[in-house]
Amino acid sequence: MTDDAAEPPDGSDPPDGVQDLEYDNEPFTYDGGRVDPGESANIRYGISETYLGDPVRIPVTIVNGPYPGPTVFLSAAAHGDELNGIEVVREVAHDWDHTDLHGTLVCLPVLNVPGFLAQERYLPIYDRDLNRSFPGREGSTSARRMAHRIFRNFVAPCDLGIDFHTSTRGRTNMLHVRANVNNFTVNRLARAFSSNVVIGGEGPSGTLRREATDAGVPTITVEMGEAHRFQRRLIDRALTGVASVLAEFGCHPDSSVHWPGWRTVIDADDEKTWLRADAGGIVDMKRGRGALVEEGEVICTITNPFKEEDEVVTVEAPFTGLIVGVLENPVVYPGNPLCHLVGLSADTRIALEREQTTERSRSEL
């Protein structure tokens, strides 16, 4: 675990051989089209066909700035019912002023169009997970064919990427970043997004962030909130993160990188855990998303329909930490996840407690 509890990073130089690239002012090209510097385009790009032979098309907005800089993709709804990221990508694409943009933005608000239309997590076709199908392959399954066309045209040509997700149905996440922090540029990208929590790891095989990073396009995942809704506070916080990234990498050279006040980077298995139910029943969750809990503190109880006292199962925090993800649906089978807990250093805990005290004081005004 590494922590930045009080001060922002010092902006130290990258290791030998890692330097910011020089960029040319070039058109962005994809199969069937191009967008020249100083231009933007809204595209409906075909990636598959329905049972009736009609095209399955994803919406893409490409904003090619008038000045040279990196090409950054922003993607959302690889899981069709995860909606918060859609609004983040749409607002960046259509509500922000890009007259001074250095570089290109490739905005992909809905990757999984069939899932989005059905409001389902997975592709309705054989229930496949698009976010386990990258980089895809032509001539393979329907999911991999879709992933291949998305990846080849709109991900591989980029220099950086941010992929937005929410928790799955029935759970919710505080806003945090998941990233391979052992990759220098990914680590820089994760910190630039200015979330309080960064959880390290390559990510599962077939996920967009892992496969893009392995292909030379450093990418992070941003987790935020729950499925099936827009959560305005989280959307606004994510927009701050995007602006901070664009400032860090020179897309908006006159803007500033945002410092979140404190940060913890979790990069070891013993610094994080999913607490799971050891009994089936109805859950009474005592602490919510973003709560600081003490070792031994009761996080929730599980009871049967009769609330029989001798059948109550109490779930306690195994260590002092922060609840990053938590159950929303209050019914469980044995083995179902209850909450995602990450550890905090003493200094970070002090910074978090100070922040929460300030927020409480403001709410009382």
C-alpha atoms as one frame of an Amber mdcrd trajectory, in Angstrom:
protein
   0.000   0.000   0.000   1.252   3.482  -0.838  -0.410   6.621   0.419  -0.436
  10.325  -0.393  -2.256  11.538   2.684  -1.474  15.221   2.799   0.410  16.518
  -0.244   0.126  15.889  -3.995   2.865  13.976  -5.838   5.996  15.982  -6.556
   5.835  15.493 -10.333   9.145  13.624 -10.354  10.718  12.752 -13.681   9.828
   9.460 -15.367  12.352   6.622 -15.333  15.042   6.428 -17.991  13.641   5.818
 -21.452  10.124   7.032 -20.610   9.439  10.483 -22.021   6.402  12.395 -23.198
   5.994  11.823 -26.919   6.045  14.443 -29.646   2.799  14.393 -31.621   1.946
  15.384 -35.174  -1.235  17.126 -36.250  -2.798  14.216 -38.136  -6.260  13.028
 -39.153  -7.896  10.269 -37.123  -8.714   7.417 -39.491 -10.937   4.370 -39.110
 -12.331   1.852 -41.591 -14.581   3.936 -43.814 -13.698   7.445 -42.714 -11.414
  10.100 -41.303 -11.654  13.184 -39.113  -9.152  15.933 -39.844  -7.542  18.283
 -37.291  -9.955  20.978 -36.193 -12.978  18.852 -37.070 -15.388  16.606 -35.177
 -17.775  13.892 -36.279 -20.673  11.885 -34.860 -20.608   8.364 -36.261 -22.860
   5.331 -35.988 -20.373   2.565 -36.699 -21.522  -0.930 -37.647 -19.983  -3.743
 -35.599 -22.465  -6.598 -36.181 -25.940  -7.502 -37.455 -29.210  -8.531 -35.816
 -31.170 -11.727 -36.540 -33.007  -9.726 -39.224 -29.799  -8.610 -40.872 -30.094
  -5.027 -39.661 -26.839  -3.334 -38.574 -25.783  -3.140 -34.929 -24.089   0.245
 -34.721 -22.266   1.911 -31.840 -22.298   5.713 -31.392 -18.863   7.320 -31.667
 -17.906  10.977 -31.405 -14.430  11.933 -32.579 -13.110  15.376 -31.710  -9.811
  16.073 -33.457  -8.349  19.224 -31.919  -6.674  21.962 -33.938  -3.346  21.363
 -32.171  -1.184  18.226 -31.937  -1.391  16.066 -28.840  -2.261  12.568 -27.623
  -5.275  10.591 -28.772  -7.436   9.581 -25.797 -10.413   7.232 -25.851 -13.251
   7.436 -23.327 -15.557   4.406 -23.255 -18.602   3.317 -21.282 -21.343   0.684
 -21.127 -19.221  -2.315 -22.077 -21.788  -3.768 -19.692 -25.094  -2.582 -21.087
 -26.800  -1.659 -17.802 -23.906   0.441 -16.427 -25.099   3.950 -17.185 -23.115
   6.523 -15.180 -20.176   6.468 -17.567 -22.436   7.085 -20.559 -23.262  10.555
 -19.288 -19.610  11.298 -18.503 -18.556  10.463 -22.064 -21.490  12.335 -23.628
 -20.804  15.506 -21.660 -17.110  15.486 -22.541 -17.974  14.972 -26.208 -20.826
  17.453 -26.572 -20.860  19.933 -23.669 -17.184  20.832 -23.299 -15.412  23.544
 -25.286 -12.748  21.881 -27.441 -11.557  24.927 -29.396  -8.159  24.712 -27.654
  -7.885  20.909 -27.627  -4.390  19.535 -28.141  -4.887  16.047 -29.519  -7.925
  13.906 -30.253 -10.785  12.534 -28.157 -12.446   9.290 -29.217 -15.722   9.140
 -27.283 -17.515   5.772 -27.115 -20.502   6.210 -24.788 -22.161   2.822 -25.461
 -19.919  -0.106 -26.405 -22.462  -2.852 -25.745 -25.426  -1.634 -27.796 -27.420
  -4.924 -27.679 -27.027  -5.067 -23.887 -27.900  -1.397 -23.551 -31.095  -1.811
 -25.568 -32.119  -4.777 -23.408 -30.805  -3.074 -20.229 -28.743  -6.173 -19.482
 -25.136  -6.497 -18.359 -24.060  -8.969 -21.028 -24.642  -9.308 -24.745 -28.070
 -10.964 -25.106 -26.485 -13.187 -27.750 -25.548 -16.322 -25.768 -25.145 -14.129
 -22.646 -21.517 -13.302 -23.460 -19.465 -10.649 -21.642 -18.129  -8.061 -24.093
 -15.625  -6.976 -21.446 -13.997 -10.403 -21.507 -13.790 -10.485 -25.311 -11.124
  -7.886 -26.154  -9.066  -7.421 -28.260 -11.421  -9.653 -30.207 -10.848 -11.693
 -33.310 -12.381 -11.662 -36.764 -13.986 -15.010 -37.639 -14.584 -15.909 -33.966
 -17.677 -15.619 -31.733 -20.144 -12.762 -32.106 -18.749 -11.052 -28.992 -15.160
 -11.278 -30.208 -16.091 -10.018 -33.662 -17.738  -6.961 -32.105 -14.785  -6.431
 -29.776 -12.367  -6.739 -32.696 -14.059  -4.017 -34.729 -14.264  -1.674 -31.761
 -10.676  -2.340 -30.702  -9.052  -2.115 -34.133 -10.826   1.064 -35.216 -11.192
   3.121 -32.051  -8.880   1.772 -29.315  -5.649   0.618 -30.959  -5.037   4.003
 -32.690  -5.076   5.808 -29.307  -2.344   6.748 -26.849  -4.394   6.553 -23.613
  -7.772   5.303 -22.473 -10.345   5.592 -19.676 -13.039   2.907 -19.476 -16.028
   3.703 -17.229 -17.959   1.072 -15.262 -20.337   0.756 -12.335 -20.872  -2.095
  -9.937 -23.066  -4.932 -11.071 -26.782  -5.025 -10.308 -27.515  -5.169  -6.578
 -24.212  -3.576  -5.484 -22.670  -0.106  -5.522 -19.094   1.249  -5.638 -17.538
   4.462  -4.430 -15.661   6.155  -7.256 -12.232   4.558  -7.616  -9.685   3.632
 -10.257  -8.432   0.176 -11.178  -5.086   0.129 -12.939  -1.868  -1.778 -13.518
   0.227   0.556 -11.367   3.411  -1.320 -12.295   3.141   0.286 -15.751   4.598
   3.799 -15.457   2.165   5.545 -17.807  -0.854   3.687 -16.434   0.212   4.696
 -12.916   0.570   8.304 -14.053  -2.858   8.131 -15.690  -4.461   6.606 -12.590
  -3.039   9.277 -10.301  -3.959  12.054 -12.728  -7.606  10.977 -12.570  -7.466
  12.184  -8.949  -9.573   9.537  -7.256  -8.969   8.847  -3.577  -8.581   5.107
  -4.121  -6.537   3.280  -6.753  -6.688  -0.533  -6.755  -3.755  -2.118  -8.533
  -3.736  -5.142 -10.823  -3.613  -6.060 -14.480  -7.294  -6.937 -14.630  -8.775
 -10.167 -16.011  -7.842 -11.401 -19.447 -10.146  -9.994 -22.119 -10.987  -6.780
 -20.277 -10.616  -3.613 -22.283  -8.143  -1.982 -19.899  -5.832  -4.978 -19.740
  -5.831  -5.741 -23.451  -5.473  -2.082 -24.438  -2.557  -1.645 -22.025  -0.900
  -4.816 -23.315  -1.317  -3.452 -26.857   0.522  -0.248 -25.939  -2.476   1.948
 -25.071  -2.221   2.607 -21.306  -5.762   2.391 -19.938  -7.514   2.596 -16.592
 -10.945   1.505 -15.411 -13.067   3.917 -13.388 -15.687   2.286 -11.151 -18.504
   4.532  -9.965 -21.862   3.839  -8.356 -24.476   1.313  -9.375 -26.203   0.013
 -12.488 -29.459   1.257 -14.044 -29.236   4.922 -13.074 -27.489   8.267 -13.444
 -25.902   9.428 -10.179 -25.143  13.095 -10.681 -22.623  13.530  -7.870 -20.498
  10.664  -9.162 -20.820  11.842 -12.769 -19.589  15.312 -11.801 -16.705  13.803
  -9.835 -15.718  11.681 -12.836 -15.829  14.738 -15.109 -13.335  16.396 -12.768
 -11.136  13.328 -13.157 -11.289  13.457 -16.959 -10.403  17.154 -16.956  -7.480
  16.409 -14.661  -6.187  13.673 -17.002  -6.448  15.950 -20.037  -4.481  18.592
 -18.136  -1.802  16.113 -17.049  -1.195  14.826 -20.577  -1.252  18.224 -22.295
  -4.621  18.036 -24.044  -5.687  21.136 -22.106  -2.277  22.685 -21.404  -3.664
  25.742 -19.605  -5.682  23.637 -17.125  -4.542  22.250 -13.791  -4.304  18.697
 -12.511  -6.748  18.114  -9.668  -5.502  16.862  -6.296  -8.116  14.805  -4.369
  -6.799  15.679  -0.894  -5.646  12.172  -0.046  -5.002   8.964  -1.917  -4.345
   5.315  -1.179  -2.965   2.887  -3.756  -3.822  -0.751  -2.995  -1.489  -3.133
  -4.792  -1.371  -6.280  -2.641  -3.960  -8.968  -1.983  -3.657  -8.654   1.794
  -4.644  -4.979   1.584  -8.102  -5.698   0.172 -10.815  -8.289   0.622 -14.364
  -9.128  -0.342 -16.400 -10.083   2.717 -18.862 -12.813   1.779 -21.956 -14.206
   3.438 -21.517 -17.435   5.396 -25.287 -17.886   5.651 -28.304 -17.218   3.500
 -30.872 -14.687   4.614 -31.794 -11.018   4.786 -29.004  -8.483   5.286 -29.127
  -5.451   7.560 -26.198  -3.337   6.330 -24.873  -1.070   9.094 -22.270   0.873
   7.058 -22.431   2.162   3.514 -20.245   2.932   0.518 -17.255   5.120   1.435
 -17.496   4.444   5.181 -14.406   4.085   7.375 -14.777   1.042   9.636 -12.686
  -0.112  12.575 -11.305  -3.619  12.992 -13.978  -5.685  14.749 -16.775  -3.229
  13.944 -20.064  -4.786  12.831 -20.609  -4.109   9.134 -23.865  -6.029   8.769
 -26.010  -8.817  10.178 -27.799 -11.639   8.377 -31.066 -13.039   9.738 -33.746
 -15.485   8.652 -37.359 -14.343   8.047 -38.216 -14.848  11.735 -35.296 -12.752
  13.106 -34.521 -15.539  15.551 -31.759 -14.273  17.843 -29.872 -17.546  17.955
 -29.713 -17.549  14.131 -28.266 -14.045  13.680 -24.959 -13.995  11.774 -22.765
 -10.981  12.527 -20.175  -9.824   9.983 -17.269  -7.803  11.390 -14.462  -5.872
   9.728 -11.287  -8.005   9.726  -9.131  -4.858   9.694  -9.567  -1.093   9.798
 -10.346   0.117   6.316 -12.566   1.796   3.779 -15.702   0.241   2.268 -15.223
   0.671  -1.485 -18.120  -1.500  -2.659 -21.213  -2.640  -0.809 -24.334  -4.748
  -1.232 -27.531  -2.919  -2.209 -29.862  -5.899  -2.676 -30.496  -7.067   0.924
 -30.870 -10.806   0.244 -28.000 -13.285  -0.025 -27.078 -16.899  -0.521 -23.994
 -18.258   1.248 -20.956 -17.021  -0.638 -22.578 -13.866  -2.017 -20.426 -10.726
  -1.650 -21.357  -8.260   1.064 -18.730  -5.538   0.773 -15.300  -4.733  -0.636
 -12.910  -3.497   2.057  -9.472  -1.909   1.494  -6.842  -1.025   4.068  -5.649
   2.478   4.969  -2.459   3.725   6.553  -2.669   5.789   9.747  -1.869   9.037
   7.892  -4.486   8.402   5.217  -7.066   7.556   7.842  -6.434  10.915   9.540
  -6.835  12.736   6.216 -10.075  10.860   5.480 -11.508  11.587   8.926 -10.643
  15.270   8.498 -12.395  15.328   5.112 -15.506  13.597   6.446 -15.678  15.996
   9.392 -15.506  18.969   7.005 -18.273  17.492   4.818 -20.507  16.970   7.868
 -19.930  20.552   8.970 -20.862  21.890   5.538 -24.046  19.798   5.460 -25.123
  21.353   8.753 -24.816  24.939   7.472
